[in-house]
Amino acid sequence: MIEGIFVEGLIYGIMALGVFITFRVLDFPDLTVDGSFPLGAALMVQCLLLDMNLWLALLIAFIGGMLAGMVTALIHNHLKVPNLLAGILTMTMLYSVNIRVLDNRANVPILKHTTILSHVSEAFAGAVPDEYVLLLFFLIVVLIIKLLLDLFFHTDLGMTLGAMGNNEQMVISQGVNPKTLKTIGLGLSNGLVAVSGAFAAQYLGFADVALGQGIIISGLASVMIGEFLVLKSNRIVVLTFCAVMGSVVFNGVMYLGRYYGYVVKMTPNDLNLIKGILIIALLLVAQSKKLQKNPVRAMSPG
């Protein structure tokens, strides 16, 4: 049970890192995530059905997610559409795209096909207890992705990307095009989300066009929970760690809701309600902390 919570938390932790880039770094509320997550799952499954190389299939899922994010950026940048609406437009279009990728089927199982996860389980059978194989694998995968992100945000491009989220006008004054930065940031974010979707499809044994429904709420909750759990810091190494840890905790909370919610007559249909209430509670706590830090300013009519 505990292993499963950590495995799911790490899988969705990759998605949380993508959401962290848009919501915290770029300050760009991107709803494309609800479409790019199942897109990654659909591309991965379709590649497996075509007997493609497993790691090439994962790369294709990443590229597909990047393209989805870049479409949102193009709609926002060149058509002057607000960021929320741009994400909604792309997410809506991706529903049809995902069905097309799955050959006009809403759900495609892959239980009888070899996946990266089944290959890893077979390769380490006997060397590592079965229940810990996937846990160790995803610890390594998430650690690699986290380290690569940390390195990226220490480059000139990465630091400029972070600076734009805080002060776009300053970046413009330095002669940097913010449209290009948004395209790169949204592409990278949704690429990571699609990779998370690809791993989720292999872990679950199927791809479904509704797999990403409400996934943006899960990602946002993970990022916020991580920020509450760890001491406040502006260091990117700490912030990315917070996002992953928040995902693990969030999935633990959802697990408790699924398996022990019957005590209060809760059903799986209530999980989205739980997610929403959790987000609202986190926002209330954040607001109360701000009021405690700045009581005079909070009471000021200006």
N, C-alpha and C positions, 0 to 999 in steps of 0.2 A: 504494500500500500504506500509506504513512505517513498519507496523507490519510484513508483509511478508518478507521485506528485512532483518529485524533483525532475523526472524526465520530461513531463508535460510542461513544467515551469521553465525548463531550459529551452525547450522547443519554442514556446511562445515568448521566451526571453529574447530570442533573435528578432521577433516582431516588435517587442518593446523597445529594442535599440533603434529600430527604424522609426517608430513613433517618437522616440526621444529626439531624433534629429529634427523632425518637422516641428513638434510642439515646443521643445525647449531651446533648440539651437537656432532654428529659423524663425520661430514665433509664427508659424504658418499652420493653422488648423486644417489638416489634410484628411478628407474623408475618402480619398482614393484607396486607402488601406482596406476597406471592406470589399473592394473589387480585386486588388492586387494579391491579396492573400489566397483566395480561391483560384486566381489565375496561375499562381505558382504551383498550386496543387494539381490543376488541370494539365498544365504543361508537363509536369513531372510524370503524371500518370500516362499521358499520351505517349511520351517518349519511351516509357517502360513497355507499353503495348507494342511499340515499334522495335523493341529489342535494341535500343540505343545504349551506348556506353553510359553507365550510371552517373558518373561525375560530369559528363558532358550534358546529360539531362538536367542536372542541378544547375549548371552554368546557364543553360537555356532558360530555366525558370527565373534565374537572377536577371538575365537580360530582358525577359518579358516584363518583369516587375519594374525594371528601370524605365523601359519605354512607356509603361503606364504612368509612372510619375512624371516623366518628361512631357507627356500629353497634357496633364493637368497644369504643368508650369507654362506650357505654350498657350493654353486657353487663358490662363490668368494674365500672362505677360502681354500677349499680342492682341487679345480681344478685350482686355481691360475688365475681365469678369472677376468679381470678388472671390477670394481664395476658397471660401466655403462652397460657393456655387460651382466653382471650377472642379473641385473634388467630387461634388455630387454628380456633375455631368459625366465625368470619367467613370465613376463608380457605376452609374446607371448603364453606360455603354458597355462596360466590362461584363455585365451580367450576360448579355447576348454573345459577347466574344467568348466567354468561358464555356457556354453551351456549344458554340461552334467548335471550340478546341476539343471538347468531349464527344464530338460526332453527334450533336443534337440530342445528347442524353444528359439528364440532370445529375445522375449518380453513376459512377463507374468504379467497380471493385477491382483490386489488384492482389487479392489474397494469395493467388496461385503464381504470382510473378516474383522473380528475384528482385529485391530492392537493396539499397545501400545498407539498411538496417539488418535485413536478413543475412546479407553477405558478411557484415561485421559480426553478427551473432555466431555464424558458422566458423568464421576465422578464429575467434577467441573462445570457442566451445572447449571446456575443460580447463583452460588456463585461468579463466575468471568465472566466478559463479554467475549463472545465467541471469539472475535478477540484477546484477550490477554491470553487465556488459554495456547496455545502452546508456546507463547513467554515466559511466566513464567516457563513453564515446561522445556524448553530448557535452560533458564537461570540457573535453578537449576542443570540440568544435566551437562552442560558445567562447571559450578562452581565446582561441585563435582570432575569431571575429572581433572580439572586444579589443584585443591588442592591436589589430590592424586599424580599427576605428580610432583608438588612442593615438597611434602613430600618425594617422591621417590628420587629426585635429591639431597635431603639433607642427604640421607643414604650413607654409605660407598660405596655401589655398584653404586649408582647414581653419586656420585662425581668422582669415578674412570672412569665411562663412559664418563663424561664430560672432564676429564683430557686427555683421550685417543684421543678425537677429536682435542685437542690442540697440544698434543705431545705424539704420540704413543710410541716412543722409551723410554720415561720416564716411561710409564706404564709397558713396557716390563722389564725395569731395576728393577722394584719393584716386579717382579716375577708373574705378572698377565698375563694371556693368552689373547691377544687382539682378537683372534678368537671367544672366548666365549663371550666377551663383544659385539662384532659386531652382533653375533647371538641374544643376548638378546635385543640389541637396535633395530635391524631391525624387530624382532618379535613384540616388543612393539609398534613400529611405525605403522606397517601395521595392527596390531590388532585395533588400534585406527581408522585408515583409514577405515577398514571394518565396524566398529561400525557406523561411519559416513555414509557409504553406506547403512547400514541397516536402519538407520533413514530416509535417503533420499528416499529410496524405499517406506517407509510407508507414507512419506509426499507427494510424487508424485503419489502414487497409483499403481506403477508397478516397476518391475525390468527389466533391459535391459542390454544385454551384452556390449553395447556401452556406458553405463552410465558413465564409467570412462575415456572416450576419452578426453585427454588433461587435466585431473584433476590435474596432477602433476604441470602444469603451474599455475593453479588456486591456489594451495597450496603454491607454491614458491612466487607468486605475493602477497598473503596474508601475508606471513612472512615478505617480504621486505617492504610492505606498512606499516605494524605494526611498523617496526623498524624506519621508517621515521617519523611516527606520534608521537611516544613517545620518550622522551629524552633518549639518549644512556645510557644503563646500562648493567652490567654483572650479575645482580641478576636474578636468575631463575624465581622468582615470577613476575618480570616485563616483562621478555622475553616471558613467556607463555601468559601473558595478551596481549602483543603486537600481538602475532600470532592470537588470537581470534578477537581482534579489527580490525586487518588488514583484516580478512576474512569478517567481517561485511561491512567495507568500500569497499572492492573489489566487493562484491555482489551488493552494492549500485551503483557502477560504471557500472557494467554489466546490472543492471536494467535500468539505464538511456540509455544505449546503445540499449537495446532491445525495449524500449517503445518510445524513442524519436529520435532514429537513422534515422527515416524516413525523418527527416528534411534535412539530408545530403545524402539522398538516400541510407541509410545503411540497410542491411537485416540481419536476424539471421545468415546467412552463413558467415558474416563478424566478428562474435564475437571472433573466434579464432585469427583472425588478430589483433583485438583490444587487446586481451590478450598478444600477442607477442610484440606488440608495447609498451604496458604498461611496460612489463618486461625490454625491451631495454631502455626505458626512465628512469626507476628506476636505472638501471645499469649505465647509463650516469651520473645521478645525484650523485651516489655513487663515481664514478671515479672523478668527478669534486671536490667533497668534499675532497678526498684524495690529489688531486693536490694542493688545497688551504692550507691544513694542512702541507704538505711537498713539497713546491715548489722547493727547492734546490735539494732534493733527486730525485724528479720526472724528473728533467732536467739532472741529472747526467748520463753519458753514461754507467756507471757500473750498 
